[in-house]
Amino acid sequence: MRSFDPVSLRLFIAVCEERNIAAAARREAIVPSAVSKRISQMEAEAGVTLLERGRRGVALTPAGETLSRYARDMLDLLDRMRAELGVFAEGVQGHVRVFGSKSAVAQTLPGDIGRFAQRYRDVRVSLEEREIWEVVRGVEEGRADLGVCWDAVEFGSLQTFPYHHDHLAVVVHPEHPLAARATVAFEDTIDHEHVDIVARSIMKTTQRSAAAAAGKQMRYRIQVSTVDAAYRIVAAQLALAIVPREEAESIREALGLRVIPLSDPWARRQFVVCARPSGLSLPAQLLVQSLRDSASIP
């Protein structure tokens, strides 16, 4: 099919993601009429309607959904081909798209990617911070080559590779009743007021489940959108916060807070790298191996 060339397929994917021809055209630096013409040519050649056009944008038809899946696979295959052929020319080249959860981005992931980039200077790695569910969905849909997140979600058919782990801890003011503990069970924190960190929704879900198992309910005094704000709330003796110990250690001395590891088994979190099973480009394979190697370094 002549109309189904790589340029047309990339434009079609842009329309699928933007749900708007004009927005896709701006993203791809092309006039909307050219995008519309290419899609019309694909529809005419295939004999099917790919998009339902409306005032507020477009929606994919069943045929459009099918083309979207195949188009992503074909473009990924072309990218892998170019990258691996580049090995024979000027070394490893290519682009790897990574979605990382908030905790992963807040801890080790940027540094590990930075070290990889120093070694493979012709490989461009783009990193986007996303909610954990968006990380998995982005990899499934082909919008990201790799995802890095806590393994507390379902990965479906995706491959997973072990990465770093962290340990959840309770952050309290030195005068808090729990401050003298060396470790603390989550159940012992439930009767105290917590900070509700909106950005850590999956952690909140896990804690609510643990509280319910203990026959109790969480007590949230204040809701904040960032971990930094949670630390300020704790420093003001308004509530306690549960965050990764590795993150909290960086502010412990600055704010004079106590960081107490949780003793519950679920408090030790394993992070993984996830990818689609259909195969990775050589640059993505190298990045996976680099992340796995960095996780084995004490």
C-alpha positions, 0 to 999 in steps of 0.5 A, a space after each residue: 500500500 503506497 499511502 502507508 509510508 513511514 511519514 504517513 504512519 507517523 502523522 497518523 500516530 500523532 493524530 491518534 495521540 492528540 485526538 485532533 488533526 490541527 494539534 497533530 499538525 502543530 506537533 509535526 510542524 506540517 499544515 493540517 491540510 497535508 495531514 488530512 490529505 494523507 489520512 484520506 489517501 490511506 482511507 481510500 486505499 484501504 477502503 475503510 474509515 480510520 477516523 470519525 471527525 467531529 467538531 472537537 476532534 477525531 475518534 478512532 474507528 475499529 479499523 483505526 485502532 487496528 492500524 494504530 497498533 500495527 503502525 506503532 509496531 512498524 515504526 518501532 521496527 524501523 527505529 530499531 533497524 536504523 539504530 542497529 545499522 548505526 552500530 556498523 557506521 558511527 557506533 550505537 545511535 538512537 532514541 529511547 523513550 522512558 516513562 518513570 514513576 514519581 518515586 523512580 524519578 525522585 530517586 535513582 533513575 535520572 542519575 542512572 540514565 545520566 551515566 548511560 548517556 555519558 557512555 553512549 553519547 549518540 543515544 538520546 534518552 527522553 525521560 517523562 515523569 508519569 503516574 504509575 498506571 500511565 507508565 505501564 499504559 504508555 509502554 503497552 501503547 508504544 508511547 514509551 520504549 521502557 517504563 520504570 516503576 514500583 512492581 505493585 501494579 499488574 504488568 499484563 504481557 509486558 516483560 519486567 526486569 529488576 531494578 532498584 528497591 527502596 524502603 518506606 519509612 515514617 517521618 516524624 517530628 523529634 517530639 512525636 510519640 513515635 520518634 524514639 522508635 528504631 523501627 515501627 509497624 505501620 499499624 502503630 502509625 494508624 492512630 496518629 494523623 497522617 499527611 495525605 500526599 496526592 502524588 503518591 496515590 498508589 502508596 495511599 491505596 496500599 496503606 488504606 488496605 493495610 489499615 483495613 486489614 488491621 480493622 482501622 481507618 486512616 486519619 488524614 489531617 492535611 492533603 498536599 501535592 508534593 513530598 517537600 510540602 509533606 516534610 514541612 507539615 511534619 516539621 510543623 508538628 501537624 502530622 506524620 508522613 510515610 515516604 521512601 527512606 532514601 528520599 527522606 534521608 536527604 532532608 533529615 538533618 536540614 529539617 531536624 526530623 526523625 526517619 524511622 523505617 517501617 517494619 512491614 514486609 510490604 514496606 520494602 518496594 521493588 522497582 522494575 523496568 518494563 518493556 513490550 515483549 515484541 523486542 527492543 531496539 539495541 539502544 533500549 536493550 543497552 539501557 535496560 542492561 545499564 539500569 540492571 547493572 546500576 541496581 546491583 551496585 551497593 
